[in-house]
Every structure is written in structure tokens, then in C-alpha cells.
Amino acid sequence: LTTLTSNITAPVDYVLMKALLSAARKKLPFFNGTLPGELSKSKGSASVKWRRIENLSPATTALSENTGTAAAFLGRSAVQPTITDITATMAKYGNPILINEEVDLYNVNSKTVQLMDTLGANAGESLNLLMATEFANAAAAMTRFSNGSAGGAATISTVTSAITLTDIKYVVNKLNRNSAMLFTPQANGSQNIGTSPVRASYYGISHVDVEEDIRGLGGFIPVEQYGGYTETMPFEFGAVGGVRWCSTEIIPISTNVTSSSSTGWLRGGQSSGSTNVDVYSTYIYGKEAIGSVGLGNMHATNSYEMYDPKRPPAVELIVHQPGSSGVFDMFNEVGSIAWKAFFAAKILNSNWLGRIRSGASNL
């Protein structure tokens, strides 16, 4: 018998096993490769500013001979560098759980520990979803709609294909033309049997449904075939097209978007049972493309999994035991557990973050 309840209650006529069941562990990679920022308390502002000095134009004109006179020297002109300022304002997020004394009386001692783990997982997932929202602000010029052809589709409503190698090449070429910075250097050959060299790469994040299509692309190198000297990211599943890939199940899906008879082999009807095609977002980005800010502590720069022993940085877990609320808890019955975080995310260079909108094969 399986029962679902929204309240934490005392079990009636049951012996509660001390070995609590594990909840789902989602992969949360959206802090991976972001540029962390930090805002300290009592600074008089909730905003953070990044400043970038843009590249100077190439000097292709030879300098004239300096005759040695002051007039000739002063006649040389200087260039003015272009400075780009990017700001982000932090906001506060959190989630509480209200507990009563019956939780301690009737439940096993590990229940509060489980609640703490649940809140830590909720904090990690919440902040990753906020990061994913900022990723979704990728510039229109850096967005590719997949239809299986070289030119791509015009809009999301005309997406008729799963992700293709051409889609990945298109975005990678855009990043290369914009001089985006790569995360990883070239990983050359190894004497280990079955290993493959991996070229210098950007990072990519896909939905787990799209992961299976990426695995089937020509030239895909599974992470198991990297040389043993190649450091990998958590949840990395392979490389193709100059991108090293992670996947996650938390990327939002645009459901029932395309209604074309030629796309019946694509996944559709995630929410309503319709045969219309669902459209997924896949991100490819370079170093310093996107930043994250926490209060008093820098956010993570790597992937992590829900219920990992390490908590998301910049997240505060707050525990109030029953009896700590004074006159508002006259019988010392009520306590609470909560998480709180100050957070901001910002695209720092829109030319270094690309997005592919595609379907996914109906497996």
C-alpha cells in the first residue's frame, strides 16, 4: 500500500522503519562553468557589477617615423578602449517546513535529518531552476531552431527535427566567430585501450531526453572512452562537435508546440497526451558567458546532485526547535526548518551562449 500525504503526521498503527527511503536524485548542472560573484553584507547595495574591457581594434597601419621633435611625438593619437558594465540585483529565495512536537514523539530520530536533506535538495534544485531561467534568455541571434536541414527552422513553431550535428556545429561556429573562450584544452591520445582524444571544448547542457539523440550523433565520444588523464564534470556523458555534455531532467519543456504529420516519430504530448511535438532547449556556452552571485559566499561552479552531503554554497539552513518561539508557542509545540538564499544570475556575454530548440526522438 502506497500513501501520499502533504503533511508530516504521526504514523497510526504502524511501526515506522528506521531506514528511510531515498527520494529522487536529480542532476543539477546549471552552475557548471558559471563565473561566481560575491556580495558582502553591509555594503549599502544589493547589486553587483561586472566590468569588461573590450578588445582593441587591430593596429594595421604602420607608425610614421618619429623625427624626435615634441610636435611629432604629441601628434601620435591614442585609442580609447570600450568598457562594458553588466549589473545584476540579488533577490531572496527560500522554503520553510513547519513541524510540531508529534514529529519527534512518533517518528524516528532520523526524520529531522531527512527533512534537512530535503530542504538542501530543494535549495539546490530551486537555484538551478533560477539559473536555467537566465540561460533561457539567450539572444535570438544565438538561437537555432532544428528542422534537420542546414538552414534550420525559422521559429519554434516550425521545429520538425531532433537535435542534429549540424545544429551543434552552427552554434559552435557562432561561438568561435565571436571568440568565445573554451573551458577545456585539447586532450591528446592515451596508451589506454579504447580511449579517444577529445578536442578543446565548450560546455553543453541538454535535457535527458535529448541526451539519447546526442549519443547517436556521428563522432560522439562516450565519457567512458576519454583518456584516463582527462578530468570530467559530474554527470558528463560524452563529447561531440567541440562540446562536452552534461544532462539534466529539470530543463523546462515546451509541450505540444509543433503539429506536423512529418514529426510523428518525435516525442509529443508530455502534458496532455497530444501527438503534437514537444520542444527542448539545449545550451552551449563558453567561459565567462554567464555569472552567478551569492551573499557572503560564492556560488558553486560545478555540477552537483540532490542530497549530496555538500550543501549548495550561499544557502542558509535555519532550524527553530519547538519551544523557541516564546509566547507565540505557548505549549512549546511548534518548530520550523527552512532554507534561505540571496541569489542573482546574469548573462555576461550574450555572444558566448547559444541555444538549440529541437525535438527529441520518441524512443
C-alpha positions as CSV (number, residue, x, y, z in Angstrom):
1,L,0.0,0.0,0.0
2,T,1.4,3.4,-1.0
3,T,0.0,6.6,0.6
4,L,0.9,10.1,-0.3
5,T,0.4,13.0,2.2
6,S,1.2,16.6,2.2
7,N,1.6,16.8,6.0
8,I,4.2,15.2,8.2
9,T,2.0,13.2,10.5
10,A,2.3,10.6,13.3
11,P,2.0,7.1,11.9
12,V,-1.1,5.3,13.4
13,D,-0.9,1.6,14.0
14,Y,2.3,1.2,12.0
15,V,5.9,0.6,13.0
16,L,8.0,3.2,11.1
17,M,11.2,1.6,9.8
18,K,14.4,3.5,10.7
19,A,15.8,3.0,7.2
20,L,14.0,5.9,5.4
21,L,13.5,5.6,1.7
22,S,15.5,7.8,-0.6
23,A,13.8,10.4,-2.8
24,A,14.7,11.0,-6.4
25,R,18.1,12.5,-7.0
26,K,18.1,15.0,-9.8
27,K,21.2,16.2,-11.7
28,L,21.7,19.9,-11.3
29,P,24.4,21.2,-13.6
30,F,23.4,24.8,-14.2
31,F,26.2,26.3,-12.0
32,N,28.7,24.4,-14.0
33,G,31.2,26.8,-15.6
34,T,29.5,30.0,-14.4
35,L,31.6,32.9,-13.2
36,P,30.9,33.2,-9.4
37,G,30.4,36.6,-7.8
38,E,30.1,37.6,-4.2
39,L,28.2,40.4,-2.4
40,S,29.1,41.1,1.2
41,K,26.7,42.3,3.9
42,S,26.5,45.9,4.9
43,K,27.8,47.2,1.6
44,G,24.9,49.5,1.0
45,S,23.7,47.8,-2.2
46,A,22.0,44.7,-3.4
47,S,23.6,45.0,-6.9
48,V,26.8,43.6,-8.3
49,K,28.7,44.9,-11.4
50,W,31.0,43.1,-13.7
51,R,33.2,45.2,-15.9
52,R,34.8,44.0,-19.2
53,I,37.3,45.9,-21.2
54,E,36.6,45.0,-24.8
55,N,39.4,44.1,-27.3
56,L,41.0,46.9,-29.2
57,S,40.8,47.0,-33.0
58,P,43.9,45.5,-34.7
59,A,46.6,48.0,-35.4
60,T,47.3,47.6,-39.2
61,T,48.8,51.0,-40.1
62,A,52.5,51.5,-39.6
63,L,53.6,54.3,-37.4
64,S,55.3,57.2,-39.2
65,E,58.9,57.9,-38.3
66,N,59.3,59.9,-35.2
67,T,61.6,62.9,-36.1
68,G,62.4,63.5,-32.4
69,T,60.6,66.7,-32.1
70,A,57.9,67.3,-29.4
71,A,55.4,68.2,-32.0
72,A,55.8,64.9,-33.9
73,F,55.6,62.9,-30.7
74,L,52.5,64.6,-29.4
75,G,50.9,64.2,-32.9
76,R,50.5,60.4,-32.3
77,S,46.9,59.6,-31.5
78,A,45.8,57.3,-28.7
79,V,42.9,54.8,-28.8
80,Q,40.0,54.8,-26.3
81,P,39.1,51.3,-25.0
82,T,35.5,50.3,-24.8
83,I,34.2,49.3,-21.4
84,T,31.1,47.2,-20.9
85,D,29.4,47.2,-17.5
86,I,26.9,44.5,-16.6
87,T,24.9,44.6,-13.4
88,A,22.7,42.1,-11.5
89,T,20.5,42.7,-8.5
90,M,20.1,40.0,-5.9
91,A,16.8,38.7,-4.6
92,K,16.0,36.4,-1.7
93,Y,14.5,32.9,-2.1
94,G,13.6,30.2,0.4
95,N,11.3,27.5,1.6
96,P,10.1,26.5,5.1
97,I,8.8,23.3,6.7
98,L,6.6,23.7,9.8
99,I,6.9,20.8,12.3
100,N,5.2,20.0,15.6
101,E,6.2,18.0,18.6
102,E,4.4,14.9,17.3
103,V,7.1,14.6,14.7
104,D,9.7,14.0,17.4
105,L,7.4,11.9,19.5
106,Y,6.2,9.4,16.9
107,N,8.7,9.4,14.1
108,V,12.2,8.0,14.1
109,N,15.0,10.3,15.2
110,S,16.4,10.5,11.7
111,K,13.2,12.2,10.4
112,T,14.6,15.7,11.2
113,V,17.8,14.8,9.4
114,Q,15.8,13.7,6.4
115,L,13.9,17.0,6.4
116,M,17.2,18.9,6.4
117,D,18.4,16.8,3.4
118,T,15.0,17.5,1.7
119,L,15.4,21.2,2.2
120,G,19.0,21.2,1.0
121,A,17.9,19.4,-2.1
122,N,15.1,21.8,-2.6
123,A,17.5,24.7,-2.3
124,G,19.8,23.2,-5.0
125,E,17.0,22.5,-7.4
126,S,15.4,25.9,-6.9
127,L,18.7,27.8,-7.5
128,N,19.4,25.6,-10.6
129,L,16.0,26.4,-12.0
130,L,16.7,30.1,-11.5
131,M,20.0,29.7,-13.3
132,A,18.2,27.8,-16.1
133,T,15.8,30.7,-16.4
134,E,18.7,33.0,-17.1
135,F,20.2,30.5,-19.6
136,A,16.8,30.7,-21.5
137,N,17.5,34.4,-22.1
138,A,20.0,33.5,-24.8
139,A,20.0,36.1,-27.6
140,A,17.7,35.4,-30.6
141,A,20.8,35.6,-32.9
142,M,22.3,32.8,-30.9
143,T,19.3,30.5,-31.1
144,R,19.0,27.7,-33.6
145,F,15.6,26.0,-34.4
146,S,16.1,22.5,-35.6
147,N,14.4,21.1,-38.7
148,G,17.0,18.7,-40.0
149,S,18.3,21.0,-42.7
150,A,21.4,23.2,-43.0
151,G,19.4,26.4,-42.7
152,G,17.4,25.5,-39.6
153,A,13.8,26.4,-38.9
154,A,12.6,30.0,-38.6
155,T,10.6,29.8,-35.3
156,I,9.8,27.3,-32.5
157,S,6.5,26.5,-34.2
158,T,8.4,25.1,-37.2
159,V,10.7,22.8,-35.3
160,T,10.5,19.4,-37.0
161,S,13.6,17.5,-36.0
162,A,15.6,16.1,-33.1
163,I,18.9,17.7,-32.5
164,T,21.4,17.2,-35.3
165,L,25.2,17.5,-35.6
166,T,24.6,20.5,-37.9
167,D,22.7,22.3,-35.2
168,I,25.7,21.8,-32.8
169,K,28.1,22.9,-35.5
170,Y,26.0,26.0,-36.1
171,V,26.1,27.2,-32.5
172,V,29.8,26.2,-32.0
173,N,30.7,28.2,-35.2
174,K,28.8,31.2,-33.8
175,L,30.8,31.0,-30.6
176,N,34.1,30.5,-32.5
177,R,33.4,33.6,-34.7
178,N,32.7,35.6,-31.5
179,S,36.0,34.5,-30.0
180,A,34.3,32.7,-27.1
181,M,36.7,31.2,-24.6
182,L,36.9,27.4,-24.3
183,F,36.7,25.6,-21.0
184,T,38.9,22.6,-21.6
185,P,42.2,22.3,-23.6
186,Q,42.9,19.6,-26.1
187,A,43.1,16.1,-24.5
188,N,45.5,14.2,-26.7
189,G,45.9,10.4,-27.1
190,S,46.4,7.8,-24.4
191,Q,48.0,4.4,-24.4
192,N,44.9,3.0,-22.7
193,I,43.0,0.7,-25.0
194,G,39.7,2.1,-26.3
195,T,40.4,5.7,-25.4
196,S,39.9,8.7,-27.7
197,P,41.4,12.2,-27.8
198,V,39.0,15.0,-27.0
199,R,39.3,18.4,-28.7
200,A,39.3,21.7,-26.8
201,S,35.6,22.2,-25.9
202,Y,32.8,24.4,-24.8
203,Y,30.3,23.1,-22.2
204,G,26.8,21.9,-23.1
205,I,23.7,21.1,-21.1
206,S,20.8,19.1,-22.5
207,H,17.6,17.5,-21.3
208,V,18.0,13.8,-20.6
209,D,15.6,13.1,-23.5
210,V,17.9,15.0,-25.9
211,E,20.9,13.2,-24.4
212,E,19.9,10.0,-26.1
213,D,19.9,11.8,-29.5
214,I,23.3,13.3,-28.9
215,R,24.7,9.9,-28.1
216,G,23.6,8.8,-31.5
217,L,25.4,11.6,-33.5
218,G,28.3,10.8,-35.7
219,G,31.7,11.3,-34.0
220,F,30.2,11.1,-30.5
221,I,32.8,10.0,-27.9
222,P,31.3,8.5,-24.7
223,V,32.9,9.7,-21.5
224,E,33.9,6.1,-20.9
225,Q,36.4,6.4,-23.8
226,Y,38.1,9.6,-22.6
227,G,41.7,9.0,-21.7
228,G,42.2,8.3,-18.0
229,Y,44.1,11.6,-17.7
230,T,41.1,13.6,-18.8
231,E,39.2,15.2,-15.9
232,T,35.4,15.1,-16.3
233,M,32.5,17.0,-15.0
234,P,29.9,15.4,-12.7
235,F,27.1,13.9,-14.9
236,E,29.2,14.4,-18.1
237,F,28.2,11.7,-20.6
238,G,30.4,12.5,-23.7
239,A,31.7,14.9,-26.3
240,V,30.8,15.7,-29.8
241,G,31.2,18.7,-32.1
242,G,33.6,20.5,-29.8
243,V,31.2,20.4,-26.8
244,R,31.4,18.3,-23.7
245,W,27.9,17.4,-22.5
246,C,26.0,17.2,-19.2
247,S,22.3,16.4,-19.0
248,T,19.6,17.2,-16.5
249,E,15.9,16.5,-16.1
250,I,15.0,20.0,-14.8
251,I,15.2,21.8,-18.2
252,P,11.6,23.1,-18.8
253,I,9.9,21.6,-21.9
254,S,7.7,23.5,-24.3
255,T,4.9,20.9,-24.8
256,N,2.6,20.3,-27.8
257,V,4.3,23.0,-29.9
258,T,4.6,21.6,-33.5
259,S,1.7,19.8,-35.1
260,S,3.2,18.4,-38.3
261,S,2.5,14.9,-39.6
262,S,6.1,14.5,-40.6
263,T,7.2,14.7,-37.0
264,G,5.2,11.7,-35.6
265,W,8.4,10.0,-34.6
266,L,9.3,12.8,-32.1
267,R,8.2,12.9,-28.5
268,G,4.9,14.7,-28.0
269,G,2.1,15.2,-25.5
270,Q,4.2,15.3,-22.4
271,S,1.4,17.1,-20.6
272,S,-1.8,16.3,-22.4
273,G,-1.4,13.1,-24.3
274,S,-1.5,15.0,-27.6
275,T,0.6,13.8,-30.6
276,N,2.0,17.3,-31.1
277,V,5.8,17.7,-30.7
278,D,7.5,18.8,-27.6
279,V,10.4,21.2,-28.0
280,Y,13.5,21.2,-25.8
281,S,16.2,23.7,-25.1
282,T,19.9,22.7,-25.3
283,Y,22.6,25.1,-24.3
284,I,26.2,25.5,-25.5
285,Y,28.4,28.2,-23.8
286,G,31.9,29.4,-23.2
287,K,33.8,30.5,-20.2
288,E,32.5,33.8,-18.6
289,A,29.3,33.6,-20.6
290,I,27.1,33.7,-17.5
291,G,27.6,34.6,-13.9
292,S,26.0,33.8,-10.6
293,V,26.0,35.8,-7.3
294,G,25.5,34.8,-3.7
295,L,25.5,36.8,-0.5
296,G,28.6,36.3,1.6
297,N,29.7,33.2,-0.2
298,M,30.4,32.4,-3.8
299,H,28.0,30.0,-5.6
300,A,29.2,26.7,-6.9
301,T,30.9,26.5,-10.2
302,N,30.4,22.8,-10.7
303,S,27.5,20.3,-11.0
304,Y,26.1,18.6,-8.0
305,E,23.4,16.1,-7.3
306,M,20.4,16.4,-5.0
307,Y,21.1,15.0,-1.5
308,D,24.8,15.3,-1.9
309,P,26.4,15.8,1.5
310,K,27.8,19.1,0.3
311,R,25.2,21.8,0.5
312,P,24.8,24.4,-2.2
313,P,27.0,27.3,-1.1
314,A,25.4,30.6,-0.1
315,V,22.4,28.7,1.2
316,E,21.5,29.1,4.9
317,L,19.6,26.4,6.7
318,I,17.6,27.7,9.7
319,V,16.3,25.4,12.5
320,H,13.9,26.5,15.2
321,Q,13.2,23.8,17.8
322,P,9.7,23.6,19.5
323,G,9.8,25.9,22.5
324,S,12.0,28.6,20.8
325,S,9.1,30.9,19.7
326,G,8.2,32.4,23.1
327,V,4.6,33.4,23.7
328,F,3.6,32.6,20.2
329,D,4.2,28.9,21.0
330,M,2.5,28.7,24.4
331,F,2.7,24.9,24.7
332,N,6.2,24.5,23.1
333,E,4.7,22.5,20.2
334,V,5.8,24.2,17.0
335,G,9.2,24.4,15.3
336,S,10.4,25.0,11.8
337,I,13.2,24.2,9.4
338,A,13.9,26.5,6.4
339,W,16.4,27.4,3.8
340,K,17.2,30.9,2.6
341,A,19.5,32.2,-0.1
342,F,20.2,35.5,-1.8
343,F,20.8,34.9,-5.5
344,A,21.3,36.5,-8.8
345,A,22.2,35.2,-12.3
346,K,23.2,37.2,-15.3
347,I,24.3,36.6,-18.9
348,L,27.7,38.3,-19.0
349,N,28.4,37.9,-22.7
350,S,25.4,37.0,-24.9
351,N,27.7,36.2,-27.8
352,W,29.2,33.3,-25.9
353,L,25.9,31.5,-25.1
354,G,24.0,29.6,-27.7
355,R,20.7,27.7,-27.6
356,I,19.3,24.9,-29.8
357,R,15.5,24.4,-29.8
358,S,14.7,20.9,-31.0
359,G,12.5,17.9,-30.6
360,A,13.6,14.6,-29.1
361,S,13.3,11.1,-30.6
362,N,10.3,9.1,-29.3
363,L,12.2,6.1,-28.0
